Amino acid sequence: MSDSKNLKIIFKKLDIGGFLNRIPEENAYFENGKLKRLYLRNINIVEMDRLSFPDLELLVLENNGLRIIHKDLISKCKNLTHLRIKFNEIKGIPPNFFEHNEKLESLEFTENRIEELHPDLFSKLISLRELNLSKNRILKIDAHLLKNLSQLKTLDLSYNNIENLDESIFSGLEKIDEINLTENSINNLPAKLLTNLPNLRKISLGYNLISSIDPGTFTKNSAIKWIYLNSNKIQRIKENTFSNLSHLIRLDLSNNNISMIMPCLHNCERLEWFEIDHNQLTGLPQDIFKSLKKLIRLNLSHNSLSILDGPIFENLIKLKLLILNNNKLEEIPSSLYNMNNLWELYLGGNKSLDYPNSIVGRENINKFLADKKVGN
């Protein structure tokens, strides 16, 4: 067999997995730098030095037990656009690691052990559109870390240990579409955190320690469609907190400590899903749902609601699913009798009402309400 260094094979894609315990020598399998995509997966590699593939566009280092990446690992890969280093044991990224990678568009370091990020780590990544640092051990995000990422569209920092967010951390991310901060230890949401993010459509803040929301937090986010604030420690929703979010489709406030909610949904005409179950509500403002003519799902279960009388549901003309189980209701809300599109109704677990847990189907609901109608 001829010497491997004399091979005249030019690879465009190479997937090496499960049968090597080291990276091949620099010129052992490749020639003329024509490799475009390189996958190194399920290989026992603890440390990596430098790759010299100037035409490389995609690099995947996955599930290798990798602990150390040297500062020059991708310095010669100047055409790299996609980098995925995940399911490894990396604790830190060298400060100048991306010094020569201005073409990088997608970066993923998920499921490592990263605790700290240098403030200038991403300063050269002017083309970056996707950044995923989820499932690490990050404690803090410096206010300047993201300052040059003007093309960034998606940011995932979920499943870390972040406690505080500087109010200017997202400043300049005018193209950002989605931010995921789920499952951290965030205890405060700065009022100006999301200011100047005109294209933000989805914000996920569930499973944190947030106790309050300033009414001005979402004022500048007119394009937002999905807000997830579930499983926090929010105690009160102030007036107009979500008002005028005319594109909002889904709002999740479930599993908090909310005992009071003021009229906060004015002009949210496109809202379809509203979850505020598993809280401590004892009552609701009569006009809280007034603007929600496109709402199809409303979950009020597992609260302490005793009376939902008057016209509280009368504008919910498209509502299909209403969940009221496990409250303290004493009677069926009168406005239910005129909800002609209601398809599923949950009333079980209200001690004063000996009703079935769920009633499904328009005909069955009509029959049930006719039998229970006030005055019958």
Secondary structure, 3 states (H helix, E strand, C coil): CCCHHHCCCCCCEEEEECCCCCCCCCCCCCCCCCCCEEEEECCCCCEECCCCCCCCCEEEEECCCCCEECCCCCCCCCCCCEEEEECCCCCCCCCCCCCCCCCCCEEECCCCCCCCCCCCCCCCCCCCCEEECCCCCCCCCCCCCCCCCCCCCEEECCCCCCCCCCCCCCCCCCCCCEEECCCCCCCCCCCCCCCCCCCCCEEECCCCCCCCCCCCCCCCCCCCCEEECCCCCCCEECCCCCCCCCCCCEEECCCCCCCEECCCCCCCCCCCEEECCCCCCCCCCCCCCCCCCCCCEEECCCCCCCCCCCCCCCCCCCCCEEECCCCCCCCCCHHHHHCCCCCEEECCCCCCCCCCCEEECHHHHHHHHHHHCCCC
